[in-house]
């Protein structure tokens, strides 16, 4: 396959996007472990909905 500059730029773009989303996923998992699991039925301030 002929490696044109556009092909190399496209591969680099895809690799950067994959790396970005993996980094965001790792950040979310670490942040979730740090702050703990909160009950989704409670509101923002810890009050149960009426």
Secondary structure by P-SEA (a helix, b strand, c coil): ccccaaaaaaaaaaaaaaaaaaaaaaaaaaaaaaaccccccccccccccc
